[in-house]
Amino acid sequence: MILYLHGFRSSPESFKAQHMQAVMTARGMRSLWRCPALPVSPAQSFDLAHQQALDLCLEHHAGMEKLTIVGSSLGGFYATCLAETLGCRAVLLNPAVHAPRDLATQVGKHENYHNGEPMDFLASYVDELEAMAITRITRPDRYFLIAATGDEVLDWNEMREFFQGSRQTIIQGGDHGLTNVFADLIPDILSFAYPDIVNQPS
């Protein structure tokens, strides 16, 4: 089961979410996939993702050890917080490891990248991020970091340090969105989430 969490100003219409959903569908695994539209409020986003995780496990009569949360950018921050809360696995795609600090610079009015809808990121939302932040991961084996050295938004060195001891793929160059490499990474993501299907065609 995979719960995908998009990033700041993004949506389920993002390239990575759409591409991964297509692969899951092609493999006959669409029912094992969730990708909710996250609210602007971090606290509401966490609560929604938490409930989606519980619902997915309940629907498939599975424990949390069968769930993998894939999070991109700010979604990677949420994925980490949820993995620590629920005890599931997480794949982090150029994650925001210091989200309260990084998002403090984004207080103000924005538009969603994909649908143009206005969004107002409030100063109180930084406090919500601070309240849920963790200082370190407890079980590195539950995490798989994918980071690009060419990330123009976040510092890949901070990602590598924060997820020290976890499985890591460091891409030389690239960008924050993993634009030209994400499709090639999906088999590795699925092998982490489902070791028994690693040899199935995509």
C-alpha positions in Angstrom: 0.0 0.0 0.0 1.3 3.4 -0.9 0.1 6.8 0.4 1.6 9.6 -1.7 1.8 13.1 -0.2 2.5 16.0 -2.5 4.5 19.1 -1.7 3.8 22.8 -1.0 1.6 24.5 -3.6 1.3 21.1 -5.4 -1.5 18.6 -5.8 -2.4 15.1 -6.8 -2.1 16.4 -10.4 1.7 16.7 -10.1 3.9 14.8 -12.5 5.3 12.4 -9.9 1.9 11.6 -8.4 0.3 11.0 -11.8 3.2 8.9 -13.1 3.3 6.7 -10.1 -0.5 6.3 -10.1 -0.3 5.2 -13.7 2.4 2.6 -12.9 0.3 1.3 -9.9 -2.7 1.1 -12.1 -0.8 -0.8 -14.9 0.4 -3.3 -12.3 -3.2 -3.9 -11.1 -2.5 -2.2 -7.8 -4.7 0.9 -8.1 -6.7 -0.1 -5.0 -3.4 0.0 -3.0 -2.8 3.7 -3.9 -4.0 6.9 -2.3 -3.0 10.5 -3.1 -5.1 13.0 -1.2 -5.3 16.8 -2.0 -3.6 18.2 1.1 -5.0 21.4 2.8 -2.8 24.4 3.2 -2.8 23.9 7.0 -0.1 21.5 8.1 -2.1 20.3 11.0 -5.1 19.5 8.8 -2.8 17.9 6.2 -1.3 15.6 8.9 -4.7 14.7 10.2 -6.0 13.9 6.7 -3.0 11.8 5.8 -3.1 10.0 9.1 -6.7 9.1 8.5 -6.0 8.0 4.9 -3.2 5.7 6.2 -5.6 4.1 8.8 -8.4 3.7 6.2 -6.0 2.1 3.7 -4.8 -0.4 6.2 -8.3 -1.1 7.4 -9.6 -1.6 3.9 -6.9 -4.1 3.1 -6.9 -5.8 6.5 -3.2 -5.0 6.8 -0.9 -3.8 9.5 1.1 -0.6 9.3 4.2 -2.5 8.4 2.6 -3.0 4.9 2.2 0.7 4.3 4.7 3.0 2.6 4.3 6.7 2.6 5.9 8.5 -0.3 6.4 12.2 0.3 7.7 14.9 -1.9 9.3 18.1 -0.5 6.9 19.3 2.2 5.1 16.0 1.8 8.4 14.3 2.7 8.2 16.2 6.0 4.7 14.9 6.6 5.7 11.4 5.6 8.5 11.4 8.1 6.3 12.6 10.9 3.7 10.0 10.0 6.2 7.2 9.8 7.4 8.0 13.2 3.8 8.1 14.5 2.6 5.0 12.8 5.7 2.8 12.4 5.4 2.4 8.7 8.0 2.9 5.9 8.6 6.1 4.1 10.2 7.2 0.8 11.4 10.8 0.8 11.7 12.7 -2.5 13.8 15.8 -1.9 12.1 16.2 1.5 11.9 19.4 3.5 13.7 18.2 6.7 13.6 21.6 8.4 10.1 22.6 7.3 9.3 25.2 10.0 12.5 27.1 9.0 12.0 26.7 5.3 8.3 27.5 5.1 8.7 30.6 7.4 9.9 32.3 4.2 6.7 31.4 2.4 4.1 33.2 4.7 1.8 35.1 2.4 -0.5 34.5 -0.6 0.3 32.0 -3.3 -1.3 30.0 -6.1 -1.5 26.3 -6.6 1.0 25.2 -9.3 -1.5 23.0 -11.1 -4.9 24.6 -10.9 -4.1 28.2 -10.1 -6.3 28.2 -7.0 -5.3 30.9 -4.4 -3.9 29.8 -1.1 -2.9 31.9 2.0 0.0 30.4 4.0 -0.4 31.9 7.5 2.2 32.5 10.1 0.3 30.2 12.4 1.0 27.4 10.0 4.7 27.7 10.7 3.8 27.0 14.4 1.8 23.9 13.3 4.9 22.6 11.5 7.0 23.3 14.6 4.6 21.4 16.8 4.9 18.2 14.7 8.6 18.4 13.8 10.8 15.6 15.0 14.5 16.0 15.8 15.7 12.6 14.5 14.4 9.4 13.0 14.2 6.4 15.3 14.6 3.5 12.8 16.6 4.4 9.7 15.8 1.1 8.1 12.3 2.3 7.6 13.4 5.1 5.3 14.5 5.5 1.7 15.9 9.0 0.8 16.0 10.1 -2.8 17.8 13.5 -3.1 19.2 15.5 -6.0 22.4 17.5 -5.6 20.9 20.0 -8.1 17.9 20.8 -5.9 17.3 24.5 -6.4 14.9 24.8 -3.4 16.3 22.6 -0.6 19.8 21.5 0.6 20.4 17.9 -0.3 23.2 17.8 2.3 20.7 18.4 5.1 18.6 15.6 3.7 21.5 13.2 3.6 22.5 14.1 7.2 19.0 13.9 8.6 18.4 10.4 7.1 21.9 9.1 8.0 21.8 5.3 8.2 18.8 4.9 5.9 18.8 3.7 2.3 19.8 6.6 0.1 20.0 7.4 -3.6 21.8 10.7 -4.3 21.3 11.9 -7.8 24.1 14.0 -9.2 22.5 17.2 -10.6 18.8 17.0 -11.3 16.3 19.4 -9.8 13.8 19.7 -6.9 11.0 18.1 -8.9 13.2 15.1 -10.1 11.9 16.1 -13.5 14.0 13.9 -15.8 14.7 11.0 -13.5 11.6 10.1 -11.5 10.3 7.5 -13.9 13.5 5.6 -13.6 13.3 5.7 -9.8 9.8 4.1 -9.6 11.1 0.5 -9.7 13.4 1.2 -6.7 10.5 2.9 -4.8 8.3 -0.1 -5.4 11.0 -2.6 -4.5 11.3 -0.8 -1.2 7.6 -0.9 -0.6 7.0 -4.3 -2.1 10.2 -6.4 -2.1 8.3 -9.4 -3.6 7.3 -7.5 -6.8 10.8 -6.1 -7.7 11.1 -8.3 -10.7 7.7 -7.6 -12.2 7.6 -5.5 -15.4 6.5 -1.9 -15.1 
